[in-house]
Amino acid sequence: MRAIPEPGTEELAAVLAEAGRIFARDTIAGQTPDDYCRQQALAAGVPIGVPARTLARLEHECGLLPDVVGEQRPVGAVPSRPARWVRRGSLLGVIAPSNHPATHLGWLKAVALGYGVAVRPGARDPITPLRLVRALLQAGLPAPLLSLLPGSHTTADTLITAADLALVYGGEATVARLRGDSRVAVHGPGRSKILVDGPVDDGLLDHLVGEIAEDGGVRCTNTSVVLTSGDHRALAAALADRLAALPVLPVTDPEAALPARPLKEALALRQALAAAADGASDLMEAYYDGEPTPLVDGDAAVLRPAVVCVDRSDHPGLRTELPFPCVWVAPWRAAEGVAPLRDSLAVALIGTDPALAEEALRTPSIRTVVHGRVPGWWRDPYLPHEGHIGQFLKDVRGYVVPGGESA
C-alpha cells in the first residue's frame, strides 16, 4: 500500500464523486441500495432511516470532499509562499465504529488527501465500509490504496502499530489508552450537551427531543445532557413525556425511531444505566420500563428512551453516554459558567449571553459550540469534528529554493 504513488487531486475528485453516486444508487456485488439499508439496520441495530439518509448524504458529500479538505489547508501553505502542506505519512489505519454509517466520511477525507487507507470495520457494521470500498474501486481508485481488514481487538492493535497514522473510534478505555500518542487521532464518547437559559415552550421541547433522539440517539452528537437555569425537574418530566411517545418498532420498519440490541446486551445496558443513576432523583423507571421491549423473535430488544433527573450539575452520571436516547437533566446556575459544559464534543447554548458562547469556544475540552437553535447543525460537511482531519494527516513544512524563492 505504501509503494503506490500518491494520486493526483483531479483524479481523486472524479473518483470520489463517482463513488458517492455508485454507493447511493447502484447495485454493487448484488446488493441494491434497499438491500444495504435493510442489512445495515439489522446488523448495526439502528432504525432503517439512518442508512437510508446516509445514502443521500454520502452521495452529496463525496462530491464535496476535495473542496472540504482543501478548505483545511493553512492560508500560508500555498505555492507563492515558502511553505508546503504535505502528508505526515502515506498509510492511515482506521478502527471504525458501528454506531452510525456516516462516520465513514472521516476516512473518506483521508482518501481525498491522498492517503492509502486500511479499515478495520466495527463488529456490528462491516456492511457500510464494504459497500464503500467496492464503490471506490468500481469508480477507479487504485486497488492498493484500500484494504478492508475485519478482525479482533488484536487485529486493531496491530493495525494501529503498522500504519503511519491511525484514526480510532472507541470508548473511554480506548481513549485513555491512546491519549497522548501523536500518531493516533482518537474519537471517543461525545457527551454532547445543551444549556437552556430561559423559558421553555413547546417549540423548544420539540427541538430538544430532536437533538436527543434523532437517528435513534446513536450519534456522538446526540445530546446526552440538558442543563437548565429553570425548573430542571419540570423540564425532565416534559422531555420524558415526549420521548415516551416514540414508537417501539423493529428497526426495519420505516417508522422505527429507536435502536435495538440483542436481548442480553440490552439488559446489560439497562443495568449500566441503573448503576450510573444510583441515588438520582430520576424518571428512569417511568420511561425506561424496567426491561427493554423484546421484539417478535425474543432474541433482540428495542431500547426505549431514558430520562434521568439529577439535582446537581456535577453528578458523575452526567458522564454516562449510552447508544440510545438517554438524557440526563440537571440544574445550572450562572455562577457555574462553562464548568458543567466541559469535556463535550458539542455544546448548544440556548438563550444564553453571547459572552458565555465565547468562553465556551475558548475552552479546550469543548470541540463545537452552537449558539442558538440550529436543527441538524452536525450535517454541515465543512464543520470540524474534533478538529479538522487535515490538521492531523498533513503538516506544514518549509521549502526554499536557491535565491530565497519558493518553488
TORMARKOL-199263 format. One record per residue (C-alpha): residue in one letter; x, y, z. Coordinates in steps of 0.1 Angstrom, whole numbers, padded with zeros to 4 digits, always signed. Each point is the difference from the previous one (the first is absolute). Layout:
BEGIN
aXYZ...
//
This chain:
BEGIN
m+0000+0000+0000r+0029+0024+0007a+0016-0007-0033i-0027+0015-0022p+0005+0036-0012e-0022+0026+0015p-0030+0006-0023g-0006+0034-0016t-0026+0023+0015e-0021+0002-0031e+0000-0038-0004l-0011-0004+0037a-0028+0026-0004a-0015-0018-0029v+0003-0034+0017l-0016+0012+0033a-0029+0016-0018e-0007-0031-0020a+0004-0023+0030g-0026+0020+0019r-0024-0004-0029i+0007-0037-0002f-0004-0005+0037a-0033+0018+0001r-0016-0013-0032d+0015-0031-0015t-0002-0037+0007i+0034-0010+0012a+0010-0037+0001g-0037-0009-0001q-0009+0024+0028t-0026+0027-0009p-0002+0032+0021d-0032-0014+0016d+0019-0032+0009y+0028+0020+0015c-0024+0020+0022r-0018-0031+0013q+0033-0020+0006q+0017+0030+0017a-0030+0007+0022l-0003-0037+0011a+0038-0004+0006a+0006+0033+0018g-0034+0002+0017v-0008+0035-0012p-0033+0012-0014i-0001-0006-0038g-0004+0038-0006v+0036+0004+0012p+0017-0019-0029a-0027+0013-0024r+0010+0036+0008t+0037-0009-0001l-0004-0011-0036a-0010+0035-0010r+0025+0017+0023l+0029-0019-0013e-0009+0006-0036h-0001+0037+0007e+0031+0003+0022c+0022-0023-0021g-0003+0026-0028l+0011+0027+0025l+0029-0018+0017p+0028+0015-0021d-0013+0035+0008v-0007-0008+0037v+0036-0012+0006g+0014+0028-0022e-0017+0025+0024q+0021-0015+0028r+0033+0011-0017p+0018+0027+0020v-0002+0033-0018g+0038+0004+0000a+0007-0034-0016v-0005+0010-0037p+0024-0001-0029s+0008+0037+0002r+0014-0005+0036p+0030-0020+0013a-0023-0026+0016r-0016-0033-0011w-0029-0019+0015v+0012-0036-0002r-0012-0034+0013r+0015-0012+0033g+0000-0035-0015s-0015-0021-0027l-0021-0026+0018l-0029+0006+0024g-0014-0028+0022v-0036+0004+0010i-0017-0017+0029a-0036+0007-0011p-0031+0002+0022s-0034-0016-0005n-0022+0027+0015h-0008+0020-0032p+0009-0007-0036a+0008+0037-0008t+0031-0002+0023h+0018-0016-0030l+0001+0035-0016g+0030+0005+0024w+0023-0025-0019l-0014+0011-0034k+0015+0034+0008a+0034-0018+0004v-0005-0016-0035a-0007+0036-0013l+0033+0010+0015g+0019-0027-0019y+0004-0026+0028g-0002-0037-0004v-0025-0012+0026a-0003-0033+0018v-0034-0004+0018r-0007-0024+0028p-0039+0002+0000g-0021+0001+0032a-0013-0034+0011r-0037+0010-0006d+0005+0018-0033p+0024-0015-0025i-0027+0006-0026t+0005+0038-0005p+0038+0000-0005l-0002-0031-0023r-0025+0018-0022l+0021+0032+0001v+0032-0019-0010r-0018-0017-0028a-0014+0033-0013l+0034+0017+0002l+0017-0029-0019q-0028+0000-0026a+0004+0037-0004g+0037-0004-0009l+0020+0004+0032p+0032-0021-0002a-0006-0032+0019p+0032+0002+0021l-0013+0032+0016l-0027-0019+0019s-0001-0030+0024l-0029-0012+0020l+0012-0021+0029p-0027-0015+0023g+0014-0015+0032s+0003+0000+0037h+0013+0026+0024t+0035-0015-0005t-0004+0008-0037a-0009+0036+0009d+0031+0004+0021t+0022-0015-0027l-0014+0024-0026i+0006+0030+0023t+0036-0010+0003a+0006-0009-0036a-0016+0032-0016d+0018+0033-0002l-0030+0017+0017a-0032-0013+0015l-0036+0012+0004v-0016-0018+0029y-0036+0000+0012g-0006-0015+0034g-0012+0003+0035e+0015+0015+0031a+0025-0028+0005t+0013+0004-0036v+0003+0038+0004a+0019-0003+0032r+0024-0026-0014l+0008+0019-0032r-0002+0036+0013g+0033+0018-0006d+0012-0021-0029s+0007+0026-0028r-0005-0028-0026v-0036-0007+0010a-0031+0022-0002v-0025-0014+0024h-0037+0007-0002g-0017-0011+0032p-0033+0007+0017g-0017+0032-0010r-0017+0010+0032s-0018+0028-0020k-0020+0024+0022i-0026+0027-0003l-0004+0029+0024v-0034+0017+0002d+0001+0034+0017g-0036+0013-0003p-0036-0011-0004v-0009-0033-0016d-0028-0002-0025d-0014-0028-0022g+0023+0010-0029l+0031-0002+0022l-0011-0034+0014d-0004-0013-0035h+0034+0013-0009l+0016-0017+0031v-0017-0033-0008g+0014+0001-0035e+0035+0007+0013i-0003-0029+0024a-0018-0026-0021e+0006+0007-0037d+0016-0030-0017g-0010-0021+0029g+0024+0018+0024v+0030-0019-0013r+0021+0029-0012c+0028+0015+0022t-0016+0034-0008n-0033-0011+0015t-0007+0019+0033s+0006-0020+0031v-0002+0028+0026v-0024+0029+0002l+0008+0027+0026t-0025+0028+0008s-0003+0031+0021g-0037-0007+0005d-0019-0028+0017h+0021-0030-0010r-0025-0025+0013a-0028+0015-0020l+0022-0001-0031a+0010-0036+0006a-0037-0010+0003a-0010+0018-0032l+0029-0016-0019a-0010-0034+0014d-0036+0004-0012r+0011+0008-0035l+0028-0027-0002a-0024-0026+0014a-0022+0005-0031l+0027-0012-0024p-0013-0033-0016v+0014-0033+0010l+0005-0018-0033p+0025-0024-0018v+0029+0020-0015t-0011-0010-0035d-0034+0017+0004p+0000+0034-0020e-0014+0017+0031a+0026-0014+0024a+0016+0027+0022l+0019-0021+0026p+0030-0023-0002a+0001-0037+0010r+0025-0024+0014p+0002-0037+0008l-0021-0005+0031k+0030-0009+0022e+0018+0032-0010a-0031+0021+0004l-0004-0013+0036a+0037+0008+0007l-0006+0036-0012r-0030+0003+0022q+0020-0012+0030a+0029+0024-0009l-0025+0029+0000a-0015-0010+0033a+0035-0001+0016a+0009+0034-0014a-0033+0015+0012d+0003-0015+0035g-0012+0026+0025a-0014+0023-0026s-0035+0015+0001d-0009-0015-0033l-0028-0007-0024m+0018-0031-0014e-0024-0025+0014a-0030+0017-0015y+0013+0004-0035y+0025-0029-0003d-0023-0027+0013g+0022-0023+0020e+0008-0023-0030p+0007+0008-0036t-0029-0007-0023p+0005-0034-0018l-0006-0003-0037v-0021-0028-0015d+0028-0026-0001g+0009+0007+0036d+0038+0001-0007a+0002+0038-0004a-0014+0029+0018v-0009+0036-0008l+0018+0025+0022r-0026+0024+0014p+0010+0036+0009a+0011+0008+0035v-0001+0033+0018v+0020+0004+0032c-0005+0031+0022v+0028+0009+0024d+0002+0029+0024r+0035+0012-0007s+0020+0008-0031d+0031-0020+0011h-0018-0033+0005p+0023-0028-0012g-0028-0014-0021l+0002+0029-0024r+0031-0017-0015t-0021-0030-0010e-0007-0003-0037l-0020-0030-0013p-0010-0010-0035f-0036+0010+0000p-0020+0031+0010c+0012+0004+0036v+0001+0035+0015w+0011+0014+0034v-0018+0032+0011a+0017+0022+0027p-0002+0035+0013w+0025+0027-0010r+0007+0034+0016a+0017+0029-0017a+0028+0000+0026e+0010-0034-0012g+0009+0013-0034v+0014-0025-0025a+0012-0024+0026p-0029-0025-0004l+0004+0001-0038r+0035-0012-0002d+0011-0032-0016s-0025+0002-0028l+0002-0007-0037a-0028+0026-0005v-0017+0026+0023a-0032+0018-0011l-0008+0032+0019i-0037+0011-0002g-0010+0034+0014t+0035+0006+0015d+0020+0032-0001p+0024+0001-0030a+0029+0004+0025l-0006-0036+0013a+0002-0013-0036e+0034+0018-0005e+0012-0015+0033a-0011-0035-0011l+0018+0004-0033r+0032+0008+0019t-0004-0031+0022p+0024-0027-0013s-0022-0030+0008i-0030+0014-0019r+0004-0008-0037t-0031+0016-0015v-0022+0029+0012v-0035+0005-0014h-0015+0033+0012g-0038-0002-0004r-0024-0024-0015v+0016-0015-0031p-0017-0033-0010g+0023-0024-0019w+0031+0021+0006w+0021-0031+0000r-0008-0007-0037d+0023+0029-0012p+0028-0018-0019y+0024+0029+0007l-0005-0002+0037p+0031-0013+0020h-0006-0032+0018e+0024+0000+0030g+0021+0022-0022h+0007-0002-0038i+0014-0033-0010g+0023+0019-0023q+0018+0014+0031f+0008-0035+0010l+0008-0016-0033k+0021+0028-0015d+0027+0023+0012v+0014+0034-0011r+0037-0001-0009g+0024+0026-0013y+0012-0003-0036v+0025+0025-0014v+0020-0001-0033p+0032+0019-0009g-0005+0037-0001g-0024-0001+0029e-0030-0006-0022s-0026-0027+0007a-0004-0027-0026
//
